[in-house]
Amino acid sequence: MVQKSAKVSLKTPHLVFLITSDLDSPAGVGRYFPLSKNLVRQGYSVSIAALHPNFKALDKHAFEKEGVKVAYISQMHVKKQDSKTEYFNFIELLWVSIKATWKFLVFLISKKADVVVIGKPHPMNSLAGLIGGYLSGSKIILDCDDYEAASNFFSSSLQQKVVAFFEDTVPRFVHHITTNTQFNQQRMVDLGLPIEKIDYLPNGIDFERFSNIDLSNIKTLNSRLNLDGKIVVSYIGSLNLANHPVDLLIQAFKIILDQKQNAILLIVGGGKDLEKLQDLAEELGLEKHTIFEGRVPPEDVPSYYVITDVSVDPVEDTLAAKGRCPLKLFESWAMRTPFVTADIGDRRALAGEPPAFLLSSPGDYHDLAEKILKILHEPMLANSLVTQGLAKVNQFSWQNLAEEFSKILEKIIIKP
């Protein structure tokens, strides 16, 4: 595929990804970096310009990782330290946004990309990607990963309206669009965009990151968390109630604990609602049965799946849930961990038949508890879910998904 494109451009096609988070974020480590490194292996030259949640504390702003050239160019729109997230006031956010947009633009023009990939239609990378792309004569791809206007925390209605404007407008000015869900693809069609301009590219799994687990680390983790002899129900992800209603899982766990007194709820991740969730666990009398592990490095995440009996992605019936393709689904499959989420968006189609995970009713913590208990009570069902997940997960490897993305690149690079 790449050779055919190279004949047209007379050089190795160069891609520049513009993303508004760092490579340790779910989107960075779970989507954009594994896609980039697999494109490099196919013969593309790939650079990533990214924002960082603690930019001033960085010792090194540019480096190469697995063939991908990475540059942290400016501060992200939020600050993250340890397991907490801090938000800028309006004036600070405006300045951070202007500065980041300019840095994206300068970086992009200096790289002379054949293809610009706008990772999520945020104002900063979208403006820079459109202006820089057209000035440089680059082809522009917009990747719609999630439904941003419905899934983020916004400090004001104005901020949400700005994001919604970009999310609805930017797709009209790019050469091609990829979406992580069928819901987002249909949303683009409903905006009046031709279906041939849009390709479905779900999330997937980076097998290299989720292999070769050190068993000694597992023993150490079990010992440190005092999990020997315990049943572990886990949530591994961001603690932002706007799009991850972990409170549902905490409420469900109270029901689970009545039947499984040796159960532990393990919550791995950080975010602005960490303290709210800790308060809820205490209010429900679950503080001795709930572990808030906080943010952990991406390389440590696989170990938490190994010690987990049931992995959970709690969701409500919202546009945010319909627009998400949960990474924890593919990670659970790869790590042989039974998985429970709710029946909304693409999830039923991804589960398949026989199902590779269980579906509860969205927003219903009683039903969520029932589905988790069903797995805990029925070992044969748990084994069946693991078997079905392993049968499906290979098709969602980033190696395979990068090949699909390469077909899109070949099409738009050759197309005049």
N, C-alpha and C positions, 0 to 999 in steps of 0.2 A: 504493500500500500504506500509506504513512505517513498519507495523508489519512484513510483509513478508521479507523486507530487514533486519530488526533487527534480525530475526532468523538466517540469514546467518552470520552477523557480531557479534552476541551475545552482541550487545550494541546499543545505540542510534546512528544512522549514523551522523557523524559530517561533516558539509560543511564549507569550508573557501572560501569566495569571495575575490578576489584581484582586487580592482578598483583604477583607477588613478585619481579620482576626489573625492570631498567631498559629503556628503549626502544632501547638499543643491543644488547641481548641478542638471540639468535636468535628467541626467542618474541616479544619486544617489537617488534623491527624487522620480523620476518618474518610475524607473525600479528596481534597485537593492535592495533598502530598502523595498519597498512593497512586492517584491518577497520573500525576506528573512524573513520578519515577518510572512508571510502566511505559509512559510515552517516550521517555529517554531511551528505554531499552528497545523500543521500536525504531529508533533512529532520529527522533526529533531532538532539537535543542530547546530546553525549557528553563524559563526563569520565573520565579515567584516574587512579587512585591507584596509585602504583608504589613499589617499594623500590629503593634504589640501592646498588651495591657499595662506594661510597666517599662515603657520605652527608655526612660532616663537611666534605669538601673542596668541596662544591657552593657556587657563588656565588649561584645562583638555584634555588629549590625549586619554583616554580610558574610556568607559562608557557602560552601558547596556540600550537599548531602546526597549521596547515591546518584550523583550525576546531575542533580537539580541545583541550579544557582538560586540561592535564597537571599533576599535583602529585606530587613526590617527597616522601613523608611520613616515611620512616624508613630505617634501615640494613637492607640485605639480609642474608640468613642466612650469606653469605660475603663476604669482602673481596677485591676485585680491583684490582690496580694494575699498569700496564704489561701484561705477558703472563702474570703469575703470579696464582694464586688462593690465598688463605689462609683457613683455617677457624678458627672460634671454639672454645674449649674448652666444656665442658658448661655451666658457670655463665654464661659470656658468652653462649652461644647461647640459654639460657633467658631471660636478660634482654632480649636483642635480640628474641626472639620475642614476649614479653609486651608490650614497648613497641610493636612493629610492629602487633600485633593491636589494641591500644587506639587507635593512630593511625588504622588502617583504619576502626575502628568510629566514631570521632568524625567522620572525614571523611564516611563514608557517611550518617550521621544528619543531618549538616549539609546534604547535597545533596538530600535528599528525592527519591530516584530512583524512577521508575516501574519500572525493571528493573535489577537488580543482576546483573552477570556476574562470576562467580568464575573467574578465569583460572588453571586448574590447582587441584586440591583440596588445597592445602597447608594446614597447621594455621592459620596466621596469617590469611590472607584468607578461609578457609572459616568459621572461627568468627565473624569480624567480618561476613562476608556473610550468614550465617544469622541471627545475632542482630539486626543492623541492618536486614536485609531484612524480617524478621517484625515488628520494632518499628515500621517505617515503612510496613508494608502493601505492600511492593514485591514484584513477581514476581522469582524468582531463577532464573538460568540457570547451570549448571555446565558449563564447557568443559574437557573431558578431553583435553588436549594432551600426549601421551606417557603411558606407564605409569610413574608417578613412583617407586613403591616398588621397581621393578626397574631403574631407569635412573640413579639418582643415586648419588653417593658419600656413604656414611654413616659417621660416626665411631664409631658403636656400633650394636649390634643393636636396642637400645631405640629409637633415633632412627628406624630403618627401620620398626619395628613401629608407631610412632606415625603415620608417613606412610601406611603401609598401612591402618591403622585409618581414617584420614580418607578415603583413596581409596575404601574399600569402604563407608563409612557416609554420607558427605555426599550422594552421589547419591540416597539415600532421602528426603532432606528438601528437595529443590529442586523447582521447578515443571517444569523441562525440562533436558535434557542434550544437549550437542553433543560429538562425538568426532572426532578427526582421522584415525582409522583404522577400518576395518571390524573389526579385532581388538578395539579398545577398545569398539566398539559391542556386539560379541558378549559381551565381558566384563561389560558392564552387564546384558545380558539374563541371563547366567548367575548374576548376583547376585539375580535375581528381579524386575528392573524391567521394566515393560511396554515393548514395542518402540515404541509410539506416543509414548512420553515421550522418545525418543532420536532425534536426527538426526545423520547423518554430514556433517561439514563439514571436508574435507581442508585441508591447507595449500595455499598458492598463491603467486602472483607479483605483486609490486607493480611494474607496468611503468614507472611514473614513475621509480622508483629505478634501473631497469635500462635506461635509454634515454639518449640524448644524451651518449654517452661522448666525452670530449675525447681525440682521437687524439694530441695532443702529450703528454698524460699517459702514454699507452701507450708512446710512444717513450722517454720519460724512465724509465719503470719497466723496460722492456727493457734499457736501457743500465745502469741502476743495478744490476740483478740479473745483468748480463752474460749475457743469454739469446739474443742474436743467433746464429742457426744451431743453436739447441738445440731438442730435443723436450721439452715440458714436461708432466709428469704432476702434477696438483695435488690436494691435499685442502684444502678451505676450510671450517673449522668449529672446534668446541671440541676441546681436547686433554684429554679425560677418558676414560680407558680403560674405565671402567665401562659406558659406552654408546657409545663411539666407538673401536673397536679399531684405531687408526691404526698400531699395531705390525704388523698384517697387511699393510698397504700398504708399510711399510718393508721387510718381508721379501720381499714380491712384487717390489719395485723392484730388489732385488739380482739377481733372475732377469732382469728387463727389461734391466738394464744390460749383461748379458752379450751381448745381441743388439743393443742400441741404445746404443753407447758415448757418443753425444752427448746422452743423455737426462739430464734434471734432474728431481728430485723437489722440488716446491714445496709446503711446508706452511704454510698461512696460518691463524693463530689462536693462542689462548693457553689455559692451563688448568693444573691441578695436576700433570699428567703430562708437561709440556713437557720437563723435564730427563731423565726416563726415556726419552723418545723420542729425544732428542739423544744419550744414551748408547748406545741401541740402534743408531742410525745409525753412530756411531763404531765400535762393536763389530763391525759388519758391513763396515767399511771404506768406508762411503758418505758420510763427512762432506764430501768434496770435490764430491759430486754431489747433496747435499741442502741446500736452503735453508729455514731456519726463520724465517719472516718475522715471527712474532709477531702480536698483535692489531692489526687495522687498523680505522679508522673505517668504519662501514657504507657511507658514500658512496664509499669507495675499492674496495669489494669487486667491483663489476662489472668494473673494469679487470683484475683478476686472472683472471677468466674469459676475457677477450679474449686474454690471452697464453698460455692453457692449451690444449694439444692433446687431453688426456683428463682429465676431472674424475671423481673417485672417492669413493664413500661405502663404505668397508669395514665389513662387519657380520658378526657371529657369529650362531649359532642360539640367540638368547636372547629372553626376554620383552620386554626393552628394545627390541630390534630389531623385534619384531612390533608393538610399540606406537608406533613412530615413523613419521612421514610426512616424509621428509627434504626440507627446504627447498632443499638444494643440487641436488636433482633438477629442480625447476621453474626455478631460477636458471640451471642449465646449459642447459635447453631454450631459455629466453629469450635467452641469450647465444650460441646456436648452437655449443655445446661438447659433443662426444660424452661420454656419461656411462656409468659402470660402477658397479653395486652388486651385492648378492647376492639370491638368490631366497628371500625370506622376508617374511612379513607381506603387505601390500597391493602390494608392488613389482611382481609379475608382472602383476596386473590393471592397474596404472598404465602399465606398459610397452606393453600392447596388442599387437595383431597386424596388420601387421608391427610388430616391436618398436621402441620409441622410445629404448631404451637396452639395454645388455647385462647379463645376469644371470650371476653366478658362484655357485659353491657356498658357502654361509655358512661362514665360518671357515677356508676353504681358500685359503691364500695362493698356492699353485701355480696353482690355477684362476683366481684373481684376476689373476695375472700373465699367464696365457694369454689372458684376455679383453681386457686392456689391449693386449697385443701384437697381438691380432687386429685391433683398430681401427687401430693404428699401421702394420700391414702392408697393410691393405686400405682405401685411400682411398675407394673406392665405398661400402663399408660405413659408413665414418665419415659420408659425405655423406647416406646413407640415414637414419641415426640422427638427424642434424640435421633433415632434412626431416620425418621423422615427429614429432619433438619440437615443431617449429614448428606442425605441424598440430593438435597436442593442447593446447598451452600456453594458448591463449586461453580455453578453458573453465575454466582454473584462475586466471584473473585475479581479484584481490580485488574488483573492481567486480562481477563476476558472483557471487562467493561472498557478498558483502555483500547482494546481492538475495535470495539463499537464506536468509540469516540474518534478513533483514527479514520474510520469510514466517513464520518462527518467532516473531518479536517480535509481529507482528500477531495471530497465533493466541493467544499467551499474554496479551497485553494486553487483548484483547477477551473472552477466556474469563473467566467469573466465578470 
